[in-house]
Amino acid sequence: MVELTFYGGVNEIGGTKILLEDQQTRVLLDWGLSFSQMNDYYDEFLNARGFATIDEYIAFGMLPAIKGLYREDHLKHADSNHPLKDNGAGKAADAVIISHAHMDHIGMIPFLRPDIQMMGSEATYSIMSYLEQTMAAGVRDYCNWYPSFRLVPMTRGNGMKRAMRPDLESEKVKREYIVASKGTSHQLGDFEIAAYPVDHSLPGASAYIIKTSAGNVAYTGDLRFHGYDVAATNEYVKALEGTDIKALLCEGTNADESPGLTEQSLESELTQAIDNAKKLVLVYYPQRDASRILTLSKAAKACGRKLLINPKQAFYLDMLKSFSNLHLPNTNDVDILLPKKSWGVWGDPAFEEKIQKQDYTSAYSRVIRDFIFDGRTLLTPDDVAKAQEEYVVTCGFYEINILHDLAPGKNSCYIWSRSEPFDDEGRFELERVKKWLNHFGLGEPLSLHCSGHLSGPETKELIEKAQPEIVVPIHTEQPGKFEAWHSDVRILDKNAVLQL
Ligand SMILES: [Zn+2]
């Protein structure tokens, strides 16, 4: 019998965690973090305690209590007889099939035991590796598992110390990753899995068709028809059309919305907005959305300006540059703006270069520091302040204090190129941004965005073409909308089991 258990991602946007079982094989379809549940219980200065993170998440329903699924170093540290240890029974899942590297799809993977394989695109692996190398805090063992709560001998003197990552390099376990390349079927136990690259607001997104003993299960992940890779999404739809689909697990983030801008029409709107601004243009957009970086770089170029990105983004794009199938900006069309941090002495000849660089010791991880200080051209806020009409500056919420140094002149503008806030956290952030903009005389933010998700009519079209027997709305707060588009829509609650 084939069973699907929905541990997250139903009746909510995010937190996708689905278990698919058939005879001897069990796979997870994404293993994401639920921002809404996280925000229900935690805050910036109230986090899960390191020694009991998995237990706290299970207590709040953010992770299901499944024996043999989680990393035993954490379980053992919390309780040497932890009830979720496998006790010889083996692992609870063979693999996690990853749609893409947004947190709401991969955020809980670091808590899985290291012998559970992963499957996804090559770009998804690179993005997870980027996260592993650059995340400042928290459990971030996406690609490699490092044993936690370990003591190692002191390097100097006697006694033991708590192990840090560099102490554990020889003991780390590389999580096995199956590259799901386009057009190939992968046999994973009882399943035959076919991956299809699709267009989304993050590079490397994949959708799947999984052959089970009860028929084909299709999982859309997150996708859209209005980015640079529409052809890829169309190919997935074509594959759905040509396959008997038993169950379609379909994202419905924007199920209640009409079609908005495409990435291409956004480019012309942005070009116009940038052209209208006589001084500085600042933009807030999802930092890892390479399509948006490309769109902004093209719009800036059309206005005789250059897009400035931050050091983390520059490192990110550099990691992705080897993938020829991605839509990335031309390296000549973007430059790096290095903000002032810490003592704020970068570029000050009164201080030795070594001291100047120390401004960034806690701001960026070592890999990013090595990358940016490797002879790259780094613009300073002063350079930009003096030539405001020459740049479009990436300026997210956590970077907005750079306005003090940029001193935007009259007729500058701030573009909000991301989705409208949908929760209290987001609304509060927007209110704060508005206060900053008001202080610096920038007026209201100008909203110009292209969504990463299907609109309502596009969702309807996908379902009509796929002609599945059953549709399960996922990644949506509007599952009821689907009922107008198909005769057998299963609106499920969290932890519900669907037998096929
Ligand atoms: Zn996504």
Residues whose N, C-alpha, C, O or C-beta is under 5 A from the ligand:
A	BS01	ZN	H102 D222
